[in-house]
Amino acid sequence: MNVNQFAAEIGVTTRTVRSYHARGLLPQPVRVGRTPYYLRAHLTRMRHVLRLQRQGLSLDAVQALLEPDACLVRLLPVGRAVTEALRERPDLLAAMVANGILVRRADGTVEVRAARAVLTARTAGVSAVAALALLAEVAETLAPQADDVLEAVRRMASWTRTGPTPCFDDLVTLAVEVVRARIAQAVRREEAPGRPA
């Protein structure tokens, strides 16, 4: 869909669509030549945003719910700590980028993509360098399982839905949330009273 078709589909003006881009609530459209096109993933995202707005949430609150890592990077000095840690251990950069924790910008700098992971590693009271080393090691170890989980979710989604296959971002979100819930359940079982330490 072009921008006019997209705006009509979700019931807003093209100016509103552009404002959602500017705020980071809607990913940029895919360009074919010089023409921008919107995909099903864009529709899904905008429907989520509009539904949350109708429930009374501000756009800042919507963004915090849908993109918590982006909000954390803006609000906390995560990026600065990562940059300093990478100066000490530049060998960690490739693993961090390969595993989606960091992303390289066009200007050569890096941006934290998984701020919650970085912050969680730091809460253990270790240095930023040790936290990044831990993250790199965990990410490398979990990479094969992550691929398997996403493939399993993709297969299950195509079996259980009668409509079109869910977009990639929806599958990733589903996989992450299911794995997060299962790991939290396992941790709660281990921390249950009466269980030996």
N, C-alpha and C positions, 0 to 999 in steps of 0.2 A: 504494500500500500504506500502511496505517496503521503505527504503530510496532510493534505486536504482530506483524503479518504480516511486516514488514521484519526484525525480530529473529529470527523463526522461519526466514525464508528464508536468513539468513546464519549461523544457528546460535549466536546469542548471546542474552543477556537484554536486556530493554529498558533496564535500568540501565547495561549496558555500552554500548549505543547512545548513551545520554545522555553517558556519560563520553567517548566519541569526539568528540561535539560540543564538549564543554567544552575538550578538548585541541586543537581545531581540525583534527582529522584527518578529520572528516566535515562537509560543508556542512549548514546548517540545512535542514530539510524545507520543501517548498512548502506554503503555507497556503491552504486554500480555506475561507473563513470563519474559524472558530476551530480547524478540524481540520487537523493537519499530515499531509502525505502524502509518501512517498518515491518517487522515480522510478528509472528504470533507471540513470541516472548515479550515484545514491547506491549502488546495488548494485555497480556496477563499482568505485567508489572503495573500498567496504568490502572487496571481494574482494582488491583490491590490498593494502590495509592488512593484512588477515589473512594473506595469502600471505607478505608480508615478515616479519611477526611469526613465522610458523612457521619461517622460515629463520634465526631467532635474533636478529633486530634488535629493539632497544628501540623504544618508541613515539617517543622523541625522534629516533632515527635514521630511523625511517619517515617522520616529518614532514619531516625535513631532505631526504630523497630526493623526497618527493612535493610539498613546498611550499618549495623552497629560498629563494625570495624572502621568504616570511613569516619564515623563520628568520633570514635576513640582516638584515631590518629590526629584529628583536628584539635581535640580537647586536651590530650595528654602528650607529654614530651617523649612519646614512644620512638618516633623517627630519629630524634637526636641521639637517643641511647643506642639505637641500632647502628647508626652511622659511625659513632665512636667505637662501638664494639667491632665493627667490620674493619676499621683502621688497624686494630690490634690483630685481628684474625681474618685477613682478606680471603683465605682459603675457604671460609664458610659461605661466601657469596654465591658460588655456583649452586651448591646444594639448596640454599635458601630460595633461590630463584626457581630452580628446577621443581621444587616441591610446593610452590605457590605461596610461600610465606612472605617473600618480597617480590616486587616486580621492577624491572629496569625501565626507567623513563627514557624518552628519546634524547634528552640532554645528558644522559650518562649517569644521573643520580638514581638512587633506589627509593622506592616507596613501600611502606609496610602494607601488605594486603591482609595479613592475619594478625591484627593488633591484639585480639583477645588471647591468641596463643603466646605472643610475646609477653603480654602483661602477666599471664598465668605462670609462665616460666620464671618471670622475675619475682613473683610473690613467694617463691621458695627461699628468698633472701640471698640468692646468688648474684654474682656480678652479671652485667649485661653480656659479657663475652661467654661466660659459662651458660647463661640462659640460651644464647644463640646456638652454642655447641650442642646443648641438650635438644633444642628444637630440630636442628639439622639431623641429629642421630635418630630421633623419634620419627621424623618425617620420612627419612630413608627406609627405616624399618617398616613403617606402615604403608608405604607406597603400593606394594603389590596388593595388600588387603583393600586399600581404598579403591583401586581399579576393579577388584572383584565385587566390592559392595555396589559400586555404581553400575556395573554390568548387571548384577542381580536385580537392582531396583529398576533398571531400564527394561529388563525382561518381564518383571512382574507388572510394571505399569502398562506394558503393551498387552498383557493377557487380561488384565482386570478392567480396562477401560474400553467402552464401546465406541468412543469418539476418536479424534485424532490423538496420536502419541503426544504425551506432555513435552513441553519444551525442555531443553537441556538444563536451564537454570532451575526449573521446578524439580527435576530429577536430582540435581545436586543438593538442593535444599532439603528434599525429602530424605536423601541418604544421610546427610549430616545430622539432621534432627533425630532420625531413628538411631543412629550410632551413638549420638550424645545421650539419648534416653537409656539405651542399653548399658552403656558404660556407667552412667550415674546409678542405675539399678545395681550393677555389680559392686560398685563402691559402697552403696548403702548396705548391701548384704554383708560385706566384709567388716563394716563398722558397727554391725548390729550388736546390741548388748549380749554378753555371754559368749561371744565368739573370741577365741584366743587371739592375742595380739601377735 
